[in-house]
Amino acid sequence: GERRRRGGDGPRERPRERLRDRDPKLRQQQKTPRGSGRVRTVLVLTAAAAALALGLAAAVAEWNRWSEVSRLVTPHPAPPAVPPGSTGPLASPTYFWGTYRPHVYFGMKTRSPHAVVTGLMWLQHGGNLRHTSEQNNGVSRYGWLMHDGENFGVQEIRDEGLVLRTEFVKQPGGDHGGDWSWRVTVKMEGKGPAPLLSLFFYVATDGQGTLRPVLENGTRLAAVAGTAEELGDFTLTFLPPTGEGGEGHKYASYNFLAAGVPGLHRLTDLVRQSLRESSVFSPPGRPRRRYFGVSSTGGLPGETPRGQLLLHQVTLEPPAVLEVTLESGSAAGVRHGRLAGSALSAALAQHVATFERRFEDTFGLGARGVSLPQRRFAQAALSEMLGGIGFFHGHSLLRSEHREQPVPGIESMLFTAVPSRSCFPRGFLWDEGFHLLLLSRWDPALARDILAHWLDLLNADGWIPREQILGDEARGRVPPEFVLQHSETANPPTLLLALERLLPDAPLPYLRRVFPRLRAWFEWLNRTQAGPEPFTFRWRGRDTDLERFLNPKTLSSGLDDYPRASHPSAEERHLDLHCWMALGARVLAALAERLGEPLARYRDMAAALSDNDLLDRLHWAPELGTFADFGNHSAAVALRWHRAAPVPGRPPPAPQLRREVREAPRPQFVGALGYVSLFPLLLQLLQADSPRLPALLGSMRSEKQLWTPFGLRSLARDSPWYLRRNTEHDPPYWRGSIWVNINFLALRALHGYAQAAGPHRERAAELYRELRHNLVANVFRQYEATGFLWEHYRDSDGTGQGCHPFAGWSALVVLAMAEDY
């Protein structure tokens, strides 16, 4: 058997001897046997070292990946910008309770991580249950008419002939944020039989706190006795309805619901599931009618409760007035009677008068001769922004470019205005800087608080996710493809635009708290968004599916589908980001100077990025006659229908729009005249005597390019991308529509150039007057026609488009009316 394995019956020959006889090197090694052992040792050690090096490299790579992901979810080490405890009822009693649930038509909560929440739902029997503000759900108009951001608010809702007026007033006292009262007035437009209407007033907990029902006659939920960590003991009382004007008893039927809540985002589902058409409305001497009433179900099947819900259903025929009061146990010793009835009416009247005086003192529209309807419109625009401030708690879902699976971000709290209660009831980073321009004029302390909350979202690297989707209620309103926040994605640093406005009067202790965080955020931008050459910048995170998009989107810029280089590459230079960084450096230099910190680095960077010769060299396109992005670009692209090859035995595939490139891209300036082209003017980097100003002013005033009777359109009418779809299901967005935020920057800049000595001041002043009139008149006209501020406006006729209500940056029209820049 041994011979068969070796290959035969002949004499056995050692393998090494055979090789040695053929290889002179091995014969030489035979003469020095000790050397042969050393070589073997070296070979073994070399192989081991190589394997160890490979292992170490893999381990180092894995460590780097882990470290970067760890930093992604690690808070920044700087002291918090929001002092611990400063949002609580003792430190900030007037801001403790508020309408901090912008996604519902009417509701209140506290600035607490696991707050007790209150709210309103309603149901016209035969219609749909209303609770969360939704786009295109049949509610014809709604919004705050007055809201001071602190003490009171008045809102009107119109829903298929029903008019609801919701009002609230807060009253200080005690150690837990004081008391508040609601009044809901319901009536029908026009004449005819009143439908049966149910109003649902509820209180719910989310993880902590207890609620106990107080029943009257075993059927009517007269009150809720509650206890919570931040609220102490409190009582929520549901007063019986009265007739219009608050006089006389109003017949009503009552139901109540007590149930476990798996999460606040399931409140609507829980109530809807509990409705049964088994209740009877039987007013004396009138026909009996069945209606949908709530009945206790114990909660949603298969879901574990983490809180309580107590709900009071009142069913009646409009008109009627209903009041709800919350009384804090710790305010009992200072309370002078219940804030209801005539006392509530008096308090509301006093707050309305105070609000109107303060509004005029702040914006001076009456003194400027602005008409009463326009002043009411401006009050509503400001109020809808103030009423859209929310308080959120939770964590974002983050994705690192070094890890495939998403990770939960830092557990955070955010106090912020939102762009839209219906579409975007959450925090958006670049929107918030524009919001704060208006809020800082109304209430600088409120604006500083919101800005500080945003800066406390900073992670260890200095990054702030551009969308803040904190908590189940916020996440439930976001399409899945937008939930993940990518760690390389930035957003324009508009918070610094707001800080520039706040800086002169901000207290030094506040500025010292925010400075390290602002510096870290700016340095993250400078480090991660650097371009291919010194002093150039490039937005990261552009879409990479080149076949799908006519022009790959750049969501990080805030301008989404605005045309950039057709083929994204590392060689791009983005003009708007260059200008944002110049603004940021300028503001940080001013902040450092105010604090006595070293400022040379920021001052020098601001000077370099604002240098008009450098702007010319990097971004002036002589062949286009304007400033532009630079990148790997082809203008000869188009979307064409393509049908995939059929598969035997399957239905023919649906055709799809795919991009065709008819001319290969090459490094060049991007010929897309529009908002991006104006950024050196918008952020006032151009000197007042710049030879480039006439070209930009001419493009702004040209009706073939940017000028319309309603404001500046986002992309020139003679651009090949003007109003072009980006994909089959992706209509034009920043490709022609009029956007108030950029028009506001244009007005601000024109106003500045009109004041500065230079050869173009008269032209700038003329454009300023015309543009201001066009923008204000159209936004007001659309509000009068529809009851809403809109996300953007159609350039052909000024019609409001996109989301509504959109009292985010569209509310900047108030500052334009006041000429307050």
C-alpha positions in Angstrom: 0.0 0.0 0.0 2.9 2.3 0.7 4.3 1.8 -2.7 1.0 2.5 -4.4 0.7 5.8 -2.7 4.2 6.8 -3.7 3.7 5.8 -7.3 5.2 2.4 -8.0 7.4 -0.5 -6.7 10.8 1.1 -7.5 13.3 2.5 -5.0 11.8 5.4 -2.8 13.1 8.8 -3.6 12.7 11.8 -1.4 10.9 14.7 -3.0 13.4 17.2 -1.8 16.3 15.3 -3.4 14.5 15.3 -6.7 14.0 19.1 -6.6 17.5 19.7 -5.4 19.0 17.9 -8.3 17.1 20.1 -10.7 17.6 23.4 -8.9 21.1 24.9 -8.5 19.9 27.1 -5.7 18.8 24.2 -3.6 22.1 22.4 -4.4 23.9 25.5 -3.0 21.8 25.4 0.1 22.9 21.8 0.6 26.4 23.0 1.2 25.3 25.4 4.0 22.6 23.4 5.9 22.4 25.9 8.8 21.6 28.7 6.3 18.8 26.6 4.9 17.1 26.6 8.3 17.4 30.4 8.6 15.8 30.9 5.2 12.9 28.6 6.2 12.4 30.6 9.4 12.5 33.9 7.6 10.0 32.7 5.0 7.7 31.5 7.8 8.0 34.7 9.8 7.5 36.8 6.6 4.4 34.9 5.8 3.2 35.2 9.4 3.9 39.0 9.3 2.1 39.4 6.1 -0.9 37.5 7.5 -0.7 39.6 10.6 -0.5 42.8 8.6 -3.5 41.8 6.6 -5.4 41.0 9.8 -4.3 44.3 11.4 -5.3 46.2 8.3 -8.7 44.5 8.4 -8.9 45.2 12.1 -7.9 48.8 11.6 -10.5 49.2 8.8 -13.2 47.7 11.0 -12.1 49.8 14.0 -12.3 52.9 11.8 -15.8 51.9 10.6 -16.9 51.3 14.1 -15.3 54.6 15.3 -17.0 56.6 12.7 -20.4 55.0 13.4 -19.8 55.5 17.1 -19.1 59.2 16.5 -22.2 59.4 14.4 -24.3 58.6 17.4 -22.2 60.4 20.1 -23.3 63.9 21.2 -20.8 66.7 20.8 -18.7 67.2 23.9 -19.3 70.9 24.1 -21.6 72.1 27.0 -25.2 72.2 25.9 -26.5 75.3 24.3 -29.8 74.8 26.1 -29.1 74.9 29.8 -30.3 71.8 31.6 -33.8 72.4 33.1 -34.4 75.6 31.2 -37.4 74.2 29.4 -39.2 73.1 32.6 -42.1 74.8 34.3 -40.1 76.7 36.9 -37.4 78.0 34.6 -39.7 78.8 31.7 -43.3 78.8 32.9 -44.9 80.8 30.0 -43.4 78.4 27.4 -44.1 75.2 29.3 -47.5 74.5 27.9 -48.2 75.3 24.3 -49.8 74.2 21.0 -46.7 72.1 20.4 -48.5 69.4 18.3 -48.5 71.1 14.9 -49.7 68.0 13.1 -53.1 68.1 14.8 -55.8 70.7 14.1 -55.9 71.6 17.8 -54.0 70.2 20.7 -51.6 71.1 23.5 -48.7 69.5 25.3 -45.8 70.4 27.5 -42.1 70.7 26.7 -41.4 67.4 28.2 -39.9 64.2 26.8 -42.9 62.1 27.7 -45.5 64.7 27.9 -49.2 64.4 28.7 -51.0 65.5 25.5 -54.5 66.9 24.9 -56.4 67.3 21.7 -59.6 67.7 19.7 -61.2 65.4 17.1 -64.5 66.0 15.4 -67.0 64.0 13.2 -69.8 65.3 11.1 -72.0 62.1 11.1 -71.9 60.9 7.5 -68.4 62.4 7.1 -64.9 61.6 8.2 -63.2 61.7 11.6 -60.9 64.7 11.7 -57.8 64.8 13.9 -54.5 65.3 12.2 -54.1 68.1 9.6 -53.9 66.4 6.2 -53.5 67.8 2.7 -56.5 67.5 0.4 -58.8 65.8 3.0 -61.8 68.1 2.4 -61.1 70.7 5.1 -61.3 73.8 3.0 -59.3 76.2 5.1 -57.8 76.4 8.6 -55.1 78.3 10.4 -54.3 80.5 13.3 -55.6 84.0 13.0 -53.9 85.2 16.2 -51.2 83.5 18.2 -48.6 85.2 20.3 -46.4 82.1 20.8 -46.9 82.2 24.5 -50.3 83.0 26.1 -53.2 82.7 23.7 -54.3 81.8 20.2 -57.4 82.0 18.0 -57.9 79.6 15.1 -60.6 79.2 12.5 -61.4 75.9 10.7 -63.9 75.5 7.8 -64.9 71.9 7.1 -67.7 71.2 4.6 -70.1 73.9 5.9 -69.0 73.6 9.5 -67.1 76.5 11.1 -65.0 75.7 14.2 -63.3 78.5 16.2 -60.7 77.2 18.6 -59.4 79.5 21.3 -57.1 79.0 24.2 -55.7 81.2 27.0 -53.0 80.3 29.5 -52.9 81.6 33.1 -49.7 81.6 35.2 -49.5 80.3 38.7 -48.0 77.5 40.8 -44.9 75.4 40.0 -46.2 73.4 37.0 -46.9 75.9 34.2 -50.2 77.2 35.5 -53.7 76.7 34.1 -55.2 76.9 30.7 -58.7 77.0 29.1 -60.1 76.1 25.7 -63.2 77.4 24.0 -64.5 75.7 20.9 -67.3 77.4 19.1 -69.2 75.5 16.3 -71.7 76.8 13.8 -72.9 76.1 10.3 -72.4 78.3 7.2 -75.6 79.1 5.5 -79.1 77.9 6.4 -80.7 74.5 6.6 -80.9 71.7 9.0 -77.9 71.3 11.2 -76.1 68.0 10.9 -75.3 65.9 13.9 -71.8 66.7 15.1 -69.5 64.9 17.6 -66.6 66.6 19.3 -64.0 64.4 21.0 -61.8 66.0 23.7 -59.1 63.8 24.9 -56.1 63.5 27.2 -53.4 60.9 26.8 -50.1 59.8 28.4 -47.1 58.4 26.7 -45.0 56.3 29.1 -45.5 58.1 32.4 -48.3 59.7 34.3 -51.7 58.4 35.4 -55.2 59.5 34.5 -58.4 58.8 36.5 -61.9 59.4 35.0 -64.4 61.4 37.0 -67.9 60.4 35.8 -71.2 62.2 36.1 -74.4 60.0 36.1 -72.2 57.1 35.0 -72.1 58.2 31.4 -70.6 61.7 31.1 -66.9 62.2 31.6 -67.1 65.3 33.6 -63.4 65.6 34.4 -60.0 63.8 34.4 -57.9 63.7 37.6 -54.3 63.3 36.5 -50.7 63.1 37.9 -47.5 63.4 36.0 -43.9 64.0 36.8 -43.7 67.4 35.2 -47.3 68.4 35.9 -47.8 67.2 39.5 -51.5 66.9 40.2 -54.0 68.4 37.7 -57.6 68.4 36.8 -59.0 68.6 33.3 -62.7 69.6 33.4 -65.2 69.3 30.4 -67.9 71.9 30.9 -71.4 71.2 29.5 -72.1 72.9 26.2 -74.0 76.1 25.9 -75.8 77.8 23.1 -74.3 80.4 20.7 -72.9 83.3 22.7 -72.3 81.1 25.7 -75.9 81.4 27.0 -78.3 78.7 28.0 -78.0 74.9 28.3 -77.4 73.0 25.0 -78.8 69.5 24.7 -76.1 66.9 24.0 -75.5 63.2 24.2 -72.3 61.9 25.8 -70.0 58.9 25.4 -66.5 58.3 26.9 -63.6 56.1 26.1 -60.9 54.7 28.4 -58.3 52.7 26.6 -54.6 51.7 26.6 -52.5 53.5 24.0 -49.6 51.7 22.2 -48.2 55.1 21.1 -49.5 58.6 20.4 -49.2 58.0 16.7 -52.1 55.4 17.0 -54.6 57.7 18.7 -56.7 58.3 15.5 -56.8 54.5 14.7 -57.8 53.7 18.3 -60.7 56.1 18.3 -61.9 55.2 14.8 -61.9 51.5 15.7 -63.9 52.2 18.9 -66.8 53.9 17.0 -70.1 52.0 16.9 -73.4 53.1 15.3 -75.3 52.2 18.4 -75.7 55.4 20.3 -79.0 57.4 20.1 -79.4 61.2 20.0 -82.9 62.0 21.3 -83.6 65.6 22.1 -86.9 66.3 23.7 -89.7 66.5 21.2 -87.4 65.7 18.3 -86.9 62.6 16.2 -84.4 60.1 17.6 -81.2 59.6 15.5 -78.5 57.0 15.6 -74.9 58.1 15.6 -71.4 56.7 16.0 -70.3 56.7 19.6 -67.1 55.5 21.2 -67.2 52.4 23.3 -64.4 51.1 25.4 -62.3 48.4 23.6 -59.3 48.1 25.9 -57.0 49.2 23.1 -55.8 48.1 19.7 -55.6 44.3 19.3 -52.1 42.8 19.5 -50.4 46.0 20.6 -49.0 46.6 24.0 -50.2 49.8 25.7 -47.6 52.2 27.0 -50.0 54.9 28.0 -53.6 55.8 28.8 -56.3 57.6 26.8 -59.4 59.2 28.3 -61.8 60.7 25.7 -65.0 62.8 26.2 -67.4 62.7 23.2 -70.1 65.4 23.0 -72.7 64.9 20.3 -75.0 67.9 19.5 -76.5 70.1 16.8 -74.6 73.3 16.0 -74.4 76.1 17.0 -72.8 75.5 20.4 -70.0 76.6 22.6 -67.8 74.1 24.6 -65.1 74.9 27.1 -62.4 72.8 28.7 -60.2 73.9 31.6 -57.0 72.5 33.0 -56.2 73.5 36.5 -52.8 72.8 38.1 -52.9 71.5 41.6 -50.0 73.7 42.6 -51.8 76.9 41.4 -54.8 76.4 43.8 -53.5 79.0 46.3 -53.2 81.7 43.7 -56.1 81.0 41.4 -58.9 83.6 41.4 -61.8 81.5 40.1 -62.1 79.2 37.1 -61.0 80.7 33.8 -64.3 79.9 32.0 -67.4 81.7 30.7 -67.3 85.5 31.1 -63.8 85.3 32.8 -62.5 83.5 29.7 -64.2 86.0 27.4 -62.5 88.9 29.2 -59.1 87.2 29.2 -59.4 86.6 25.4 -60.4 90.2 24.7 -57.5 91.5 26.7 -55.0 89.2 24.9 -56.4 90.1 21.5 -55.9 93.8 22.2 -52.4 93.2 23.5 -51.5 91.2 20.5 -52.7 93.8 18.1 -50.8 96.6 19.8 -47.6 94.5 19.9 -48.0 93.5 16.3 -48.2 97.2 15.3 -45.3 98.2 17.5 -43.2 95.4 16.0 -44.0 95.7 12.3 -45.6 99.2 12.0 -47.9 98.2 9.1 -50.7 100.5 10.2 -48.3 103.4 10.3 -47.2 102.5 6.8 -50.8 102.8 5.5 -51.3 99.0 4.9 -55.0 98.2 4.6 -56.8 96.4 7.4 -57.3 93.2 5.3 -53.6 93.0 4.6 -52.8 93.6 8.3 -55.1 90.8 9.2 -53.4 88.6 6.7 -49.9 89.5 8.1 -51.1 88.7 11.6 -52.4 85.3 10.4 -49.1 84.6 8.6 -47.1 85.3 11.8 -49.6 83.5 14.0 -49.6 80.3 11.8 -45.8 80.2 12.1 -46.1 80.6 15.9 -48.9 78.1 16.1 -46.7 75.7 14.1 -44.0 75.5 16.7 -43.6 72.0 18.0 -41.7 70.1 20.7 -40.3 66.8 19.7 -38.5 64.0 21.5 -36.9 60.8 20.1 -34.1 59.8 17.8 -33.5 60.0 14.1 -32.6 57.0 12.0 -29.1 57.5 10.6 -27.0 55.8 7.9 -23.3 56.1 7.7 -21.5 55.8 4.4 -19.4 53.2 6.2 -22.2 51.0 7.3 -25.1 49.4 5.4 -27.6 49.1 8.3 -29.1 52.2 9.8 -28.5 53.1 13.4 -30.7 55.1 15.9 -29.3 58.5 16.5 -28.8 60.5 19.7 -31.9 60.7 21.8 -32.8 64.3 21.4 -35.3 67.0 22.2 -36.1 69.7 19.6 -38.1 72.9 20.0 -38.7 74.2 16.5 -41.1 75.8 14.0 -42.2 73.5 11.2 -42.6 74.4 7.5 -46.1 73.0 7.1 -48.6 71.5 9.6 -50.1 69.2 6.9 -47.0 68.1 4.9 -43.9 68.7 7.0 -44.8 68.7 10.7 -41.2 68.2 11.8 -37.9 70.1 11.9 -36.0 71.1 8.7 -32.5 72.5 9.2 -32.3 75.0 6.3 -36.0 76.1 6.7 -35.4 76.9 10.3 -32.9 79.7 9.6 -35.6 81.4 7.5 -38.2 80.9 10.2 -36.0 82.5 12.8 -35.6 85.7 10.7 -39.3 86.3 11.4 -39.4 84.9 14.9 -36.4 86.9 16.0 -38.3 90.1 15.1 -41.3 89.1 17.1 -39.6 87.4 20.1 -35.8 87.3 20.2 -35.7 85.2 23.3 -37.9 82.6 21.6 -35.7 82.6 18.5 -32.6 82.2 20.6 -34.1 79.2 22.4 -35.0 77.5 19.2 -31.6 78.1 17.7 -30.0 76.6 20.8 -32.1 73.5 20.5 -31.0 72.9 17.0 -27.3 73.3 18.0 -27.7 70.7 20.7 -28.4 68.1 17.9 -24.8 68.3 16.9 -22.9 64.9 17.0 -19.3 64.4 17.9 -18.2 65.2 14.3 -20.2 68.4 14.1 -23.0 67.2 11.9 -26.7 68.0 12.2 -29.1 65.8 10.2 -31.1 68.0 7.8 -34.5 66.5 8.7 -35.4 65.9 12.3 -37.9 63.0 12.6 -38.1 62.5 16.3 -40.6 60.2 17.9 -43.4 58.0 16.5 -45.8 60.7 15.7 -43.3 62.6 13.6 -42.1 59.4 11.9 -45.6 58.3 11.1 -45.9 61.4 8.8 -42.8 60.7 6.7 -42.6 58.5 3.5 -40.1 55.7 4.2 -37.6 56.8 1.6 -37.0 60.1 3.5 -36.7 58.7 7.0 -33.0 57.8 6.8 -30.6 60.7 7.3 -27.2 60.2 5.6 -24.1 61.3 7.5 -22.4 62.9 4.5 -25.4 65.1 3.7 -25.3 68.8 4.7 -27.8 71.6 4.4 -27.4 75.4 3.9 -26.3 77.0 7.2 -29.2 79.4 7.4 -29.1 79.3 11.2 -26.1 81.6 10.8 -28.3 84.0 8.7 -30.6 84.2 11.7 -27.8 84.5 14.2 -26.4 87.5 12.3 -29.7 89.2 13.0 -29.8 88.2 16.7 -26.1 88.9 17.4 -26.2 92.6 18.3 -28.6 92.2 21.2 -28.0 88.6 22.3 -26.7 88.2 25.9 -23.0 87.3 26.2 -23.6 84.1 28.3 -25.9 82.8 25.5 -23.3 83.5 22.8 -20.6 81.8 24.8 -22.8 78.7 25.0 -23.6 78.6 21.3 -20.2 79.6 19.9 -18.3 76.2 20.3 -21.2 74.4 18.6 -21.5 76.9 15.8 -17.8 76.6 15.3 -17.9 72.8 15.2 -20.8 72.8 12.7 -19.1 75.3 10.4 -15.8 73.3 10.6 -17.7 70.1 9.7 -19.1 71.9 6.6 -15.7 73.2 5.7 -14.1 69.8 6.1 -16.7 67.5 4.5 -18.1 69.7 1.7 -14.7 70.9 0.4 -14.4 71.1 -3.4 -11.6 70.1 -5.8 -9.7 73.3 -5.4 -8.9 75.7 -2.5 -11.9 77.9 -1.7 -14.3 75.7 -3.7 -17.2 73.6 -2.3 -19.3 70.7 -3.4 -22.6 69.4 -2.0 -22.3 65.8 -1.2 -25.1 63.2 -1.5 -26.3 63.9 -5.0 -28.5 61.2 -6.6 -26.3 58.6 -8.3 -28.9 56.8 -10.5 -28.0 58.7 -13.7 -30.4 56.8 -16.0 -33.4 57.7 -13.9 -33.1 61.5 -13.6 -33.1 64.1 -16.2 -30.7 65.9 -13.8 -29.7 64.1 -10.6 -31.2 65.9 -7.6 -29.1 67.7 -4.9 -31.4 67.5 -1.8 -28.6 68.6 0.5 -28.6 72.1 -1.2 -32.2 72.6 -0.3 -32.9 73.3 -4.0 -33.6 69.7 -4.7 -34.1 69.3 -8.5 -32.5 72.6 -9.5 -30.2 71.7 -12.5 -26.6 71.0 -11.6 -23.9 69.2 -13.6 -25.6 66.4 -15.5 -23.0 63.9 -14.4 -22.1 64.2 -10.7 -18.4 64.1 -10.0 -15.8 65.1 -7.4 -14.7 67.9 -9.7 -17.9 70.0 -9.2 -17.9 73.5 -7.8 -21.2 74.6 -6.4 -21.8 78.4 -6.4 -24.5 78.6 -3.7 -22.5 76.6 -1.2 -19.4 78.8 -1.8 -21.7 81.8 -0.9 -23.2 80.1 2.1 -19.7 79.4 3.4 -18.7 83.0 2.9 -21.7 84.1 4.9 -20.9 81.6 7.7 -17.3 82.7 8.0 -18.5 86.4 8.2 -21.0 85.6 10.9 -18.5 83.5 12.9 -15.9 86.3 12.7 -18.4 88.8 14.1 -19.4 86.4 16.8 -15.8 85.7 17.8 -15.1 89.4 17.9 -18.1 90.0 20.2 -16.8 87.3 22.5 -13.1 88.3 22.4 -12.2 85.0 20.8 -9.5 84.5 18.0 -11.2 85.7 14.8 -8.4 85.9 12.2 -9.2 82.5 10.7 -12.8 83.3 10.1 -12.2 86.9 9.0 -9.6 85.8 6.5 -11.8 83.0 5.2 -14.7 85.4 4.8 -12.5 87.9 3.0 -11.2 85.2 0.6 -14.6 83.7 -0.2 -16.1 87.2 -0.7 -13.2 88.3 -3.0 -14.9 89.3 -6.2 -11.9 88.3 -8.3 -11.9 84.8 -6.9 -15.7 84.6 -7.5 -15.0 85.6 -11.1 -12.2 83.0 -11.6 -14.2 80.1 -10.0 -17.8 80.8 -11.1 -18.2 83.5 -13.7 -19.1 81.9 -17.0 -18.3 84.4 -19.8 -20.1 82.3 -22.4 -23.2 82.4 -20.3 -22.9 86.0 -19.0 -23.7 84.9 -15.4 -22.3 83.1 -12.4 -22.7 79.3 -12.5 -21.8 75.9 -11.1 -18.9 74.0 -12.8 -18.8 70.3 -13.3 -18.9 67.4 -15.7 -21.9 68.4 -17.8 -23.8 67.8 -20.9 -26.8 69.9 -22.0 -27.8 67.3 -24.6 -29.8 65.1 -22.3 -33.5 64.0 -22.4 -35.9 61.5 -21.0 -37.1 58.9 -23.4 -39.6 56.0 -23.0 -37.9 52.6 -22.9 -39.4 49.2 -22.8 -37.4 46.3 -21.3 -37.1 43.1 -23.4 -40.1 40.8 -22.9 -39.8 37.7 -20.8 -41.5 34.6 -22.2 -44.6 33.7 -20.3 -44.9 37.0 -18.5 -46.9 40.2 -19.3 -45.0 42.7 -21.3 -43.1 45.1 -19.0 -44.4 48.7 -18.6 -42.4 51.3 -20.4 -40.1 53.5 -18.3 -38.7 57.0 -18.7 -34.9 56.7 -18.9 -32.3 59.4 -19.6 -30.5 59.5 -22.9 -27.2 61.5 -23.3 -26.9 62.6 -26.8 -23.6 64.4 -26.3 -20.9 63.2 -23.9 -20.3 65.4 -20.8 -17.2 67.5 -20.4 -15.9 69.8 -17.7 -17.7 73.1 -18.1 -20.0 75.7 -16.5 -23.6 74.6 -16.1 -25.9 76.8 -18.2 -28.9 76.9 -15.8 -29.6 80.5 -15.1 -31.8 80.9 -12.0 -31.6 81.2 -8.2 -28.2 79.6 -8.0 -26.8 82.2 -10.4 -28.0 85.0 -8.1 -26.3 83.8 -4.9 -23.4 86.3 -5.0 -26.1 89.0 -5.1 -28.5 87.3 -2.7 -26.0 87.0 0.1 -24.4 90.4 -0.9 -20.9 89.2 -1.7 -20.7 91.4 -4.7 -19.4 94.9 -4.1 -21.8 97.7 -4.8 -19.7 98.8 -7.8 -19.2 95.2 -9.2 -19.2 95.1 -13.0 -21.2 91.8 -12.7 -24.2 93.5 -11.0 -25.8 94.8 -14.2 -25.9 91.4 -15.8 -27.6 89.9 -12.7 -30.0 92.7 -12.4 -30.8 92.4 -16.0 -31.5 88.6 -15.7 -33.8 89.4 -12.7 -35.8 91.9 -14.7 -36.0 90.0 -17.9 -39.4 88.4 -18.5 -37.7 85.8 -20.7 -35.6 84.8 -17.7 -36.6 85.4 -14.1 -39.1 88.2 -13.9 -42.8 87.6 -13.4 -45.7 89.9 -12.1 -45.7 87.6 -9.0 -42.0 87.3 -8.0 -38.8 85.9 -9.3 -39.1 82.4 -10.8 -36.6 79.8 -9.8 -35.3 78.9 -13.2 -35.1 81.1 -16.4 -38.0 80.6 -18.8 -35.4 80.1 -21.7 -33.6 77.3 -19.8 -33.8 73.8 -21.3 -34.8 72.5 -17.9 -37.6 75.1 -17.3 -40.7 73.2 -16.0 -39.2 69.9 -17.2 -40.1 66.8 -15.2 -37.1 65.1 -13.6 -38.5 61.6 -13.7 -41.8 60.0 -14.7 -43.2 60.7 -11.2 -41.2 63.7 -10.3 -42.7 67.0 -11.5 -40.7 70.2 -11.6 -40.1 71.7 -8.3 -37.3 74.4 -8.3 -37.6 74.7 -12.1 -39.7 77.7 -12.6 -41.9 78.1 -9.5 -41.7 81.3 -7.3 -40.4 80.6 -3.8 -40.8 83.3 -1.1 -37.6 82.5 0.8 -35.3 83.3 -2.2 -37.4 86.3 -3.2 -37.0 87.6 0.4 -33.2 87.2 0.1 -33.5 89.1 -3.3 -35.5 91.9 -1.7 -33.1 92.1 1.2 -30.1 92.3 -1.1 -31.7 94.8 -3.5 -32.7 97.0 -0.5 -29.0 96.9 0.6 -27.6 97.7 -2.9 -30.2 100.5 -3.2 -28.8 102.0 0.0 -25.1 101.6 -0.9 -23.1 104.2 -2.8 -22.4 102.9 -6.3 -23.4 103.1 -10.0 -26.2 100.6 -9.7 -28.2 101.9 -6.7 -31.0 103.5 -8.7 -31.5 100.3 -10.7 -31.5 98.2 -7.6 -34.0 100.5 -5.9 -36.3 100.4 -8.9 -36.2 96.6 -9.0 -36.7 96.4 -5.3 -39.9 98.5 -5.4 -41.4 96.5 -8.3 -40.4 93.1 -6.9 -41.7 93.8 -3.4 -45.1 95.0 -4.7 -45.4 91.9 -7.0 -44.5 89.4 -4.3 -46.6 90.8 -1.5 -49.7 91.5 -3.7 -49.7 87.9 -5.1 -49.1 86.1 -1.7 -51.9 88.2 -0.2 -54.2 87.6 -3.2 -53.7 83.9 -3.0 -54.4 83.9 0.8 -57.6 85.8 0.2 -58.8 83.3 -2.4 -57.8 80.1 -0.6 -57.2 80.9 3.0 -53.6 79.6 2.9 -50.0 80.5 2.5 -48.5 78.1 -0.1 -45.1 76.3 -0.5 -44.5 78.0 -3.8 -46.4 79.9 -6.5 -46.9 79.2 -10.2 -44.9 81.6 -12.3 -47.6 81.9 -15.1 -50.5 83.2 -13.0 -49.2 83.3 -9.3 -51.5 80.4 -8.2 -50.4 78.7 -4.9 -48.9 75.3 -5.4 -47.4 72.5 -3.3 -48.2 72.1 0.4 -50.7 74.3 2.2 -50.8 75.7 4.8 -47.1 76.6 4.4 -46.5 79.2 7.0 -42.8 78.4 7.2 -40.6 80.6 5.0 -43.6 81.9 3.1 -44.5 83.9 6.2 -41.4 86.0 5.5 -43.8 88.1 3.4 -44.6 89.8 6.8 -41.0 91.2 6.9 -41.3 92.2 3.3 -44.5 94.2 4.1 -42.7 95.9 7.0 -39.5 96.4 4.9 -37.6 94.9 7.8 -34.5 93.2 6.5 
